[in-house]
Amino acid sequence: YPQDGHARPKATADFLKVTTVTLWRWEKTKPDFPKSTRLSERVSVYDAAEIRAWLAAKKNS
């Protein structure tokens, strides 16, 4: 998983050890979970640094 830049939902889900469906659900239900950016109608990406920061904050709490 990249340290910075963008990552597709499948790579992000694999990194977090969840399914892409869980990823979308977290985005809708967890206010602190990073939102994806839509690059086109069919392409969304997550900011890798935001995902890593969210994961670190979750581990520290």
mmJSON file of the N, C-alpha and C atoms, coordinates in Angstrom:
{"data_MODEL":{"atom_site":{
"group_PDB":["ATOM","ATOM","ATOM","ATOM","ATOM","ATOM","ATOM","ATOM","ATOM","ATOM","ATOM","ATOM","ATOM","ATOM","ATOM","ATOM","ATOM","ATOM","ATOM","ATOM","ATOM","ATOM","ATOM","ATOM","ATOM","ATOM","ATOM","ATOM","ATOM","ATOM","ATOM","ATOM","ATOM","ATOM","ATOM","ATOM","ATOM","ATOM","ATOM","ATOM","ATOM","ATOM","ATOM","ATOM","ATOM","ATOM","ATOM","ATOM","ATOM","ATOM","ATOM","ATOM","ATOM","ATOM","ATOM","ATOM","ATOM","ATOM","ATOM","ATOM","ATOM","ATOM","ATOM","ATOM","ATOM","ATOM","ATOM","ATOM","ATOM","ATOM","ATOM","ATOM","ATOM","ATOM","ATOM","ATOM","ATOM","ATOM","ATOM","ATOM","ATOM","ATOM","ATOM","ATOM","ATOM","ATOM","ATOM","ATOM","ATOM","ATOM","ATOM","ATOM","ATOM","ATOM","ATOM","ATOM","ATOM","ATOM","ATOM","ATOM","ATOM","ATOM","ATOM","ATOM","ATOM","ATOM","ATOM","ATOM","ATOM","ATOM","ATOM","ATOM","ATOM","ATOM","ATOM","ATOM","ATOM","ATOM","ATOM","ATOM","ATOM","ATOM","ATOM","ATOM","ATOM","ATOM","ATOM","ATOM","ATOM","ATOM","ATOM","ATOM","ATOM","ATOM","ATOM","ATOM","ATOM","ATOM","ATOM","ATOM","ATOM","ATOM","ATOM","ATOM","ATOM","ATOM","ATOM","ATOM","ATOM","ATOM","ATOM","ATOM","ATOM","ATOM","ATOM","ATOM","ATOM","ATOM","ATOM","ATOM","ATOM","ATOM","ATOM","ATOM","ATOM","ATOM","ATOM","ATOM","ATOM","ATOM","ATOM","ATOM","ATOM","ATOM","ATOM","ATOM","ATOM","ATOM","ATOM","ATOM","ATOM","ATOM","ATOM"],
"id":[1,2,3,4,5,6,7,8,9,10,11,12,13,14,15,16,17,18,19,20,21,22,23,24,25,26,27,28,29,30,31,32,33,34,35,36,37,38,39,40,41,42,43,44,45,46,47,48,49,50,51,52,53,54,55,56,57,58,59,60,61,62,63,64,65,66,67,68,69,70,71,72,73,74,75,76,77,78,79,80,81,82,83,84,85,86,87,88,89,90,91,92,93,94,95,96,97,98,99,100,101,102,103,104,105,106,107,108,109,110,111,112,113,114,115,116,117,118,119,120,121,122,123,124,125,126,127,128,129,130,131,132,133,134,135,136,137,138,139,140,141,142,143,144,145,146,147,148,149,150,151,152,153,154,155,156,157,158,159,160,161,162,163,164,165,166,167,168,169,170,171,172,173,174,175,176,177,178,179,180,181,182,183],
"type_symbol":["N","C","C","N","C","C","N","C","C","N","C","C","N","C","C","N","C","C","N","C","C","N","C","C","N","C","C","N","C","C","N","C","C","N","C","C","N","C","C","N","C","C","N","C","C","N","C","C","N","C","C","N","C","C","N","C","C","N","C","C","N","C","C","N","C","C","N","C","C","N","C","C","N","C","C","N","C","C","N","C","C","N","C","C","N","C","C","N","C","C","N","C","C","N","C","C","N","C","C","N","C","C","N","C","C","N","C","C","N","C","C","N","C","C","N","C","C","N","C","C","N","C","C","N","C","C","N","C","C","N","C","C","N","C","C","N","C","C","N","C","C","N","C","C","N","C","C","N","C","C","N","C","C","N","C","C","N","C","C","N","C","C","N","C","C","N","C","C","N","C","C","N","C","C","N","C","C","N","C","C","N","C","C"],
"label_atom_id":["N","CA","C","N","CA","C","N","CA","C","N","CA","C","N","CA","C","N","CA","C","N","CA","C","N","CA","C","N","CA","C","N","CA","C","N","CA","C","N","CA","C","N","CA","C","N","CA","C","N","CA","C","N","CA","C","N","CA","C","N","CA","C","N","CA","C","N","CA","C","N","CA","C","N","CA","C","N","CA","C","N","CA","C","N","CA","C","N","CA","C","N","CA","C","N","CA","C","N","CA","C","N","CA","C","N","CA","C","N","CA","C","N","CA","C","N","CA","C","N","CA","C","N","CA","C","N","CA","C","N","CA","C","N","CA","C","N","CA","C","N","CA","C","N","CA","C","N","CA","C","N","CA","C","N","CA","C","N","CA","C","N","CA","C","N","CA","C","N","CA","C","N","CA","C","N","CA","C","N","CA","C","N","CA","C","N","CA","C","N","CA","C","N","CA","C","N","CA","C","N","CA","C","N","CA","C","N","CA","C","N","CA","C"],
"label_alt_id":[null,null,null,null,null,null,null,null,null,null,null,null,null,null,null,null,null,null,null,null,null,null,null,null,null,null,null,null,null,null,null,null,null,null,null,null,null,null,null,null,null,null,null,null,null,null,null,null,null,null,null,null,null,null,null,null,null,null,null,null,null,null,null,null,null,null,null,null,null,null,null,null,null,null,null,null,null,null,null,null,null,null,null,null,null,null,null,null,null,null,null,null,null,null,null,null,null,null,null,null,null,null,null,null,null,null,null,null,null,null,null,null,null,null,null,null,null,null,null,null,null,null,null,null,null,null,null,null,null,null,null,null,null,null,null,null,null,null,null,null,null,null,null,null,null,null,null,null,null,null,null,null,null,null,null,null,null,null,null,null,null,null,null,null,null,null,null,null,null,null,null,null,null,null,null,null,null,null,null,null,null,null,null],
"label_comp_id":["TYR","TYR","TYR","PRO","PRO","PRO","GLN","GLN","GLN","ASP","ASP","ASP","GLY","GLY","GLY","HIS","HIS","HIS","ALA","ALA","ALA","ARG","ARG","ARG","PRO","PRO","PRO","LYS","LYS","LYS","ALA","ALA","ALA","THR","THR","THR","ALA","ALA","ALA","ASP","ASP","ASP","PHE","PHE","PHE","LEU","LEU","LEU","LYS","LYS","LYS","VAL","VAL","VAL","THR","THR","THR","THR","THR","THR","VAL","VAL","VAL","THR","THR","THR","LEU","LEU","LEU","TRP","TRP","TRP","ARG","ARG","ARG","TRP","TRP","TRP","GLU","GLU","GLU","LYS","LYS","LYS","THR","THR","THR","LYS","LYS","LYS","PRO","PRO","PRO","ASP","ASP","ASP","PHE","PHE","PHE","PRO","PRO","PRO","LYS","LYS","LYS","SER","SER","SER","THR","THR","THR","ARG","ARG","ARG","LEU","LEU","LEU","SER","SER","SER","GLU","GLU","GLU","ARG","ARG","ARG","VAL","VAL","VAL","SER","SER","SER","VAL","VAL","VAL","TYR","TYR","TYR","ASP","ASP","ASP","ALA","ALA","ALA","ALA","ALA","ALA","GLU","GLU","GLU","ILE","ILE","ILE","ARG","ARG","ARG","ALA","ALA","ALA","TRP","TRP","TRP","LEU","LEU","LEU","ALA","ALA","ALA","ALA","ALA","ALA","LYS","LYS","LYS","LYS","LYS","LYS","ASN","ASN","ASN","SER","SER","SER"],
"label_asym_id":["A","A","A","A","A","A","A","A","A","A","A","A","A","A","A","A","A","A","A","A","A","A","A","A","A","A","A","A","A","A","A","A","A","A","A","A","A","A","A","A","A","A","A","A","A","A","A","A","A","A","A","A","A","A","A","A","A","A","A","A","A","A","A","A","A","A","A","A","A","A","A","A","A","A","A","A","A","A","A","A","A","A","A","A","A","A","A","A","A","A","A","A","A","A","A","A","A","A","A","A","A","A","A","A","A","A","A","A","A","A","A","A","A","A","A","A","A","A","A","A","A","A","A","A","A","A","A","A","A","A","A","A","A","A","A","A","A","A","A","A","A","A","A","A","A","A","A","A","A","A","A","A","A","A","A","A","A","A","A","A","A","A","A","A","A","A","A","A","A","A","A","A","A","A","A","A","A","A","A","A","A","A","A"],
"label_entity_id":["1","1","1","1","1","1","1","1","1","1","1","1","1","1","1","1","1","1","1","1","1","1","1","1","1","1","1","1","1","1","1","1","1","1","1","1","1","1","1","1","1","1","1","1","1","1","1","1","1","1","1","1","1","1","1","1","1","1","1","1","1","1","1","1","1","1","1","1","1","1","1","1","1","1","1","1","1","1","1","1","1","1","1","1","1","1","1","1","1","1","1","1","1","1","1","1","1","1","1","1","1","1","1","1","1","1","1","1","1","1","1","1","1","1","1","1","1","1","1","1","1","1","1","1","1","1","1","1","1","1","1","1","1","1","1","1","1","1","1","1","1","1","1","1","1","1","1","1","1","1","1","1","1","1","1","1","1","1","1","1","1","1","1","1","1","1","1","1","1","1","1","1","1","1","1","1","1","1","1","1","1","1","1"],
"label_seq_id":[1,1,1,2,2,2,3,3,3,4,4,4,5,5,5,6,6,6,7,7,7,8,8,8,9,9,9,10,10,10,11,11,11,12,12,12,13,13,13,14,14,14,15,15,15,16,16,16,17,17,17,18,18,18,19,19,19,20,20,20,21,21,21,22,22,22,23,23,23,24,24,24,25,25,25,26,26,26,27,27,27,28,28,28,29,29,29,30,30,30,31,31,31,32,32,32,33,33,33,34,34,34,35,35,35,36,36,36,37,37,37,38,38,38,39,39,39,40,40,40,41,41,41,42,42,42,43,43,43,44,44,44,45,45,45,46,46,46,47,47,47,48,48,48,49,49,49,50,50,50,51,51,51,52,52,52,53,53,53,54,54,54,55,55,55,56,56,56,57,57,57,58,58,58,59,59,59,60,60,60,61,61,61],
"pdbx_PDB_ins_code":[null,null,null,null,null,null,null,null,null,null,null,null,null,null,null,null,null,null,null,null,null,null,null,null,null,null,null,null,null,null,null,null,null,null,null,null,null,null,null,null,null,null,null,null,null,null,null,null,null,null,null,null,null,null,null,null,null,null,null,null,null,null,null,null,null,null,null,null,null,null,null,null,null,null,null,null,null,null,null,null,null,null,null,null,null,null,null,null,null,null,null,null,null,null,null,null,null,null,null,null,null,null,null,null,null,null,null,null,null,null,null,null,null,null,null,null,null,null,null,null,null,null,null,null,null,null,null,null,null,null,null,null,null,null,null,null,null,null,null,null,null,null,null,null,null,null,null,null,null,null,null,null,null,null,null,null,null,null,null,null,null,null,null,null,null,null,null,null,null,null,null,null,null,null,null,null,null,null,null,null,null,null,null],
"Cartn_x":[0.853,0.0,0.893,0.552,1.439,1.492,2.617,2.753,1.955,1.935,1.165,0.612,-0.066,-0.718,-2.095,-2.574,-3.921,-3.905,-4.958,-5.111,-6.562,-6.753,-8.097,-8.771,-10.101,-10.832,-10.42,-10.172,-9.786,-8.469,-7.489,-6.196,-6.359,-7.211,-7.461,-8.145,-9.143,-9.844,-8.883,-8.046,-7.065,-6.108,-5.657,-4.745,-5.389,-6.679,-7.396,-7.977,-7.813,-8.312,-9.834,-10.517,-11.981,-12.399,-13.697,-14.195,-14.457,-14.613,-14.932,-16.308,-17.226,-18.552,-18.42,-17.569,-17.329,-16.72,-15.812,-15.184,-16.24,-17.156,-18.216,-19.126,-19.419,-20.282,-19.601,-18.303,-17.57,-17.605,-17.447,-17.436,-18.765,-19.863,-21.184,-21.517,-20.994,-21.439,-20.424,-19.147,-18.126,-17.687,-18.038,-17.701,-16.196,-15.384,-13.937,-13.217,-13.936,-13.289,-13.083,-11.883,-11.605,-12.558,-12.978,-13.872,-13.063,-13.663,-13.015,-13.207,-12.374,-12.483,-12.874,-13.892,-14.345,-13.586,-12.797,-12.036,-12.865,-13.764,-14.689,-15.927,-16.848,-18.086,-17.831,-16.786,-16.535,-15.242,-14.537,-13.245,-13.211,-13.003,-12.833,-11.481,-10.9,-9.624,-9.667,-8.82,-8.639,-7.251,-7.117,-5.816,-5.097,-3.988,-3.275,-2.8,-2.335,-1.861,-3.012,-4.203,-5.365,-5.772,-5.731,-6.079,-5.085,-3.787,-2.766,-2.927,-3.241,-3.44,-4.666,-5.745,-6.953,-6.646,-5.895,-5.552,-4.676,-3.71,-2.837,-3.643,-4.571,-5.407,-6.293,-6.792,-7.645,-6.852,-5.596,-4.754,-4.384,-4.252,-3.855,-5.014,-6.235,-7.377,-7.884],
"Cartn_y":[-1.176,0.0,1.231,2.26,3.433,4.253,4.912,5.809,7.09,7.565,8.761,8.588,9.596,9.475,8.855,8.232,7.677,6.17,5.538,4.086,3.776,2.797,2.375,1.675,1.613,0.98,-0.465,-1.263,-2.664,-2.741,-1.934,-1.929,-1.44,-0.442,0.083,-0.963,-1.637,-2.691,-3.818,-4.229,-5.284,-4.854,-3.6,-3.075,-3.101,-2.765,-2.734,-4.094,-5.075,-6.443,-6.475,-5.743,-5.738,-5.864,-5.98,-6.006,-4.579,-4.419,-3.09,-2.632,-3.566,-3.212,-2.594,-3.175,-2.619,-1.225,-1.048,0.256,1.318,1.018,1.978,2.232,1.183,1.344,2.244,2.014,2.86,4.317,4.53,5.897,6.599,5.856,6.435,6.539,5.629,5.569,6.047,6.078,6.52,7.939,8.92,10.303,10.566,9.773,10.007,9.257,8.418,7.645,8.534,8.5,9.349,9.069,10.122,10.006,9.758,9.03,8.788,10.005,10.09,11.13,10.457,10.982,10.401,11.08,10.289,10.823,10.839,9.891,9.837,9.083,8.844,8.166,6.798,6.106,4.736,4.553,5.647,5.525,6.398,5.736,6.434,6.054,6.958,6.688,7.225,6.66,7.137,7.741,8.751,9.338,8.389,7.836,6.822,7.374,8.613,9.209,9.36,9.726,9.856,8.499,7.463,6.118,5.669,5.888,5.502,6.287,7.585,8.409,7.928,7.584,7.074,5.77,4.892,3.607,3.803,4.718,4.993,5.561,6.469,7.05,5.981,5.076,3.994,3.061,2.776,1.898,2.554,3.879,4.602,4.861,4.652,4.935,3.7],
"Cartn_z":[0.0,0.0,0.0,-0.81,-0.907,0.388,0.604,1.756,1.536,0.296,-0.049,-1.454,-1.941,-3.242,-3.083,-4.142,-4.142,-4.307,-3.819,-3.953,-4.282,-5.129,-5.514,-4.334,-4.341,-3.235,-2.957,-3.986,-3.768,-3.002,-3.384,-2.688,-1.25,-1.054,0.29,1.159,0.6,1.342,1.707,0.763,1.043,2.151,2.116,3.13,4.519,4.586,5.864,6.248,5.361,5.588,5.756,4.88,4.826,3.361,3.127,1.752,1.278,-0.029,-0.55,-0.07,0.136,0.657,2.049,2.891,4.226,4.115,3.181,2.96,2.658,1.744,1.393,2.593,3.356,4.53,5.566,5.815,6.759,6.309,5.004,4.488,4.783,4.736,4.992,6.473,7.302,8.695,9.729,9.382,10.34,9.975,10.801,10.455,10.369,11.063,11.055,9.93,9.176,8.112,6.886,6.276,5.11,3.944,3.287,2.139,0.866,-0.048,-1.332,-2.23,-3.254,-4.265,-5.568,-6.209,-7.47,-8.612,-9.36,-10.484,-11.761,-11.883,-13.013,-12.548,-13.452,-13.076,-12.465,-12.936,-12.495,-11.704,-11.405,-10.729,-9.475,-8.332,-7.055,-6.472,-5.7,-5.045,-3.62,-2.788,-1.419,-1.303,-0.452,-0.162,0.793,0.355,1.139,2.485,2.506,3.762,4.759,4.27,5.158,5.725,4.896,5.362,6.429,6.183,7.163,8.467,8.369,9.57,10.347,9.637,10.296,11.023,10.367,10.969,12.209,12.134,13.283,14.45,14.166,15.22,15.849,15.031,15.531,16.449,16.076,16.895,18.22,18.222,19.435,20.385,19.936,20.82,21.524],
"occupancy":[1.0,1.0,1.0,1.0,1.0,1.0,1.0,1.0,1.0,1.0,1.0,1.0,1.0,1.0,1.0,1.0,1.0,1.0,1.0,1.0,1.0,1.0,1.0,1.0,1.0,1.0,1.0,1.0,1.0,1.0,1.0,1.0,1.0,1.0,1.0,1.0,1.0,1.0,1.0,1.0,1.0,1.0,1.0,1.0,1.0,1.0,1.0,1.0,1.0,1.0,1.0,1.0,1.0,1.0,1.0,1.0,1.0,1.0,1.0,1.0,1.0,1.0,1.0,1.0,1.0,1.0,1.0,1.0,1.0,1.0,1.0,1.0,1.0,1.0,1.0,1.0,1.0,1.0,1.0,1.0,1.0,1.0,1.0,1.0,1.0,1.0,1.0,1.0,1.0,1.0,1.0,1.0,1.0,1.0,1.0,1.0,1.0,1.0,1.0,1.0,1.0,1.0,1.0,1.0,1.0,1.0,1.0,1.0,1.0,1.0,1.0,1.0,1.0,1.0,1.0,1.0,1.0,1.0,1.0,1.0,1.0,1.0,1.0,1.0,1.0,1.0,1.0,1.0,1.0,1.0,1.0,1.0,1.0,1.0,1.0,1.0,1.0,1.0,1.0,1.0,1.0,1.0,1.0,1.0,1.0,1.0,1.0,1.0,1.0,1.0,1.0,1.0,1.0,1.0,1.0,1.0,1.0,1.0,1.0,1.0,1.0,1.0,1.0,1.0,1.0,1.0,1.0,1.0,1.0,1.0,1.0,1.0,1.0,1.0,1.0,1.0,1.0,1.0,1.0,1.0,1.0,1.0,1.0],
"B_iso_or_equiv":[0.0,0.0,0.0,0.0,0.0,0.0,0.0,0.0,0.0,0.0,0.0,0.0,0.0,0.0,0.0,0.0,0.0,0.0,0.0,0.0,0.0,0.0,0.0,0.0,0.0,0.0,0.0,0.0,0.0,0.0,0.0,0.0,0.0,0.0,0.0,0.0,0.0,0.0,0.0,0.0,0.0,0.0,0.0,0.0,0.0,0.0,0.0,0.0,0.0,0.0,0.0,0.0,0.0,0.0,0.0,0.0,0.0,0.0,0.0,0.0,0.0,0.0,0.0,0.0,0.0,0.0,0.0,0.0,0.0,0.0,0.0,0.0,0.0,0.0,0.0,0.0,0.0,0.0,0.0,0.0,0.0,0.0,0.0,0.0,0.0,0.0,0.0,0.0,0.0,0.0,0.0,0.0,0.0,0.0,0.0,0.0,0.0,0.0,0.0,0.0,0.0,0.0,0.0,0.0,0.0,0.0,0.0,0.0,0.0,0.0,0.0,0.0,0.0,0.0,0.0,0.0,0.0,0.0,0.0,0.0,0.0,0.0,0.0,0.0,0.0,0.0,0.0,0.0,0.0,0.0,0.0,0.0,0.0,0.0,0.0,0.0,0.0,0.0,0.0,0.0,0.0,0.0,0.0,0.0,0.0,0.0,0.0,0.0,0.0,0.0,0.0,0.0,0.0,0.0,0.0,0.0,0.0,0.0,0.0,0.0,0.0,0.0,0.0,0.0,0.0,0.0,0.0,0.0,0.0,0.0,0.0,0.0,0.0,0.0,0.0,0.0,0.0,0.0,0.0,0.0,0.0,0.0,0.0],
"pdbx_formal_charge":[null,null,null,null,null,null,null,null,null,null,null,null,null,null,null,null,null,null,null,null,null,null,null,null,null,null,null,null,null,null,null,null,null,null,null,null,null,null,null,null,null,null,null,null,null,null,null,null,null,null,null,null,null,null,null,null,null,null,null,null,null,null,null,null,null,null,null,null,null,null,null,null,null,null,null,null,null,null,null,null,null,null,null,null,null,null,null,null,null,null,null,null,null,null,null,null,null,null,null,null,null,null,null,null,null,null,null,null,null,null,null,null,null,null,null,null,null,null,null,null,null,null,null,null,null,null,null,null,null,null,null,null,null,null,null,null,null,null,null,null,null,null,null,null,null,null,null,null,null,null,null,null,null,null,null,null,null,null,null,null,null,null,null,null,null,null,null,null,null,null,null,null,null,null,null,null,null,null,null,null,null,null,null],
"auth_seq_id":[1,1,1,2,2,2,3,3,3,4,4,4,5,5,5,6,6,6,7,7,7,8,8,8,9,9,9,10,10,10,11,11,11,12,12,12,13,13,13,14,14,14,15,15,15,16,16,16,17,17,17,18,18,18,19,19,19,20,20,20,21,21,21,22,22,22,23,23,23,24,24,24,25,25,25,26,26,26,27,27,27,28,28,28,29,29,29,30,30,30,31,31,31,32,32,32,33,33,33,34,34,34,35,35,35,36,36,36,37,37,37,38,38,38,39,39,39,40,40,40,41,41,41,42,42,42,43,43,43,44,44,44,45,45,45,46,46,46,47,47,47,48,48,48,49,49,49,50,50,50,51,51,51,52,52,52,53,53,53,54,54,54,55,55,55,56,56,56,57,57,57,58,58,58,59,59,59,60,60,60,61,61,61],
"auth_comp_id":["TYR","TYR","TYR","PRO","PRO","PRO","GLN","GLN","GLN","ASP","ASP","ASP","GLY","GLY","GLY","HIS","HIS","HIS","ALA","ALA","ALA","ARG","ARG","ARG","PRO","PRO","PRO","LYS","LYS","LYS","ALA","ALA","ALA","THR","THR","THR","ALA","ALA","ALA","ASP","ASP","ASP","PHE","PHE","PHE","LEU","LEU","LEU","LYS","LYS","LYS","VAL","VAL","VAL","THR","THR","THR","THR","THR","THR","VAL","VAL","VAL","THR","THR","THR","LEU","LEU","LEU","TRP","TRP","TRP","ARG","ARG","ARG","TRP","TRP","TRP","GLU","GLU","GLU","LYS","LYS","LYS","THR","THR","THR","LYS","LYS","LYS","PRO","PRO","PRO","ASP","ASP","ASP","PHE","PHE","PHE","PRO","PRO","PRO","LYS","LYS","LYS","SER","SER","SER","THR","THR","THR","ARG","ARG","ARG","LEU","LEU","LEU","SER","SER","SER","GLU","GLU","GLU","ARG","ARG","ARG","VAL","VAL","VAL","SER","SER","SER","VAL","VAL","VAL","TYR","TYR","TYR","ASP","ASP","ASP","ALA","ALA","ALA","ALA","ALA","ALA","GLU","GLU","GLU","ILE","ILE","ILE","ARG","ARG","ARG","ALA","ALA","ALA","TRP","TRP","TRP","LEU","LEU","LEU","ALA","ALA","ALA","ALA","ALA","ALA","LYS","LYS","LYS","LYS","LYS","LYS","ASN","ASN","ASN","SER","SER","SER"],
"auth_asym_id":["A","A","A","A","A","A","A","A","A","A","A","A","A","A","A","A","A","A","A","A","A","A","A","A","A","A","A","A","A","A","A","A","A","A","A","A","A","A","A","A","A","A","A","A","A","A","A","A","A","A","A","A","A","A","A","A","A","A","A","A","A","A","A","A","A","A","A","A","A","A","A","A","A","A","A","A","A","A","A","A","A","A","A","A","A","A","A","A","A","A","A","A","A","A","A","A","A","A","A","A","A","A","A","A","A","A","A","A","A","A","A","A","A","A","A","A","A","A","A","A","A","A","A","A","A","A","A","A","A","A","A","A","A","A","A","A","A","A","A","A","A","A","A","A","A","A","A","A","A","A","A","A","A","A","A","A","A","A","A","A","A","A","A","A","A","A","A","A","A","A","A","A","A","A","A","A","A","A","A","A","A","A","A"],
"auth_atom_id":["N","CA","C","N","CA","C","N","CA","C","N","CA","C","N","CA","C","N","CA","C","N","CA","C","N","CA","C","N","CA","C","N","CA","C","N","CA","C","N","CA","C","N","CA","C","N","CA","C","N","CA","C","N","CA","C","N","CA","C","N","CA","C","N","CA","C","N","CA","C","N","CA","C","N","CA","C","N","CA","C","N","CA","C","N","CA","C","N","CA","C","N","CA","C","N","CA","C","N","CA","C","N","CA","C","N","CA","C","N","CA","C","N","CA","C","N","CA","C","N","CA","C","N","CA","C","N","CA","C","N","CA","C","N","CA","C","N","CA","C","N","CA","C","N","CA","C","N","CA","C","N","CA","C","N","CA","C","N","CA","C","N","CA","C","N","CA","C","N","CA","C","N","CA","C","N","CA","C","N","CA","C","N","CA","C","N","CA","C","N","CA","C","N","CA","C","N","CA","C","N","CA","C","N","CA","C","N","CA","C","N","CA","C"],
"pdbx_PDB_model_num":[1,1,1,1,1,1,1,1,1,1,1,1,1,1,1,1,1,1,1,1,1,1,1,1,1,1,1,1,1,1,1,1,1,1,1,1,1,1,1,1,1,1,1,1,1,1,1,1,1,1,1,1,1,1,1,1,1,1,1,1,1,1,1,1,1,1,1,1,1,1,1,1,1,1,1,1,1,1,1,1,1,1,1,1,1,1,1,1,1,1,1,1,1,1,1,1,1,1,1,1,1,1,1,1,1,1,1,1,1,1,1,1,1,1,1,1,1,1,1,1,1,1,1,1,1,1,1,1,1,1,1,1,1,1,1,1,1,1,1,1,1,1,1,1,1,1,1,1,1,1,1,1,1,1,1,1,1,1,1,1,1,1,1,1,1,1,1,1,1,1,1,1,1,1,1,1,1,1,1,1,1,1,1]
}}}
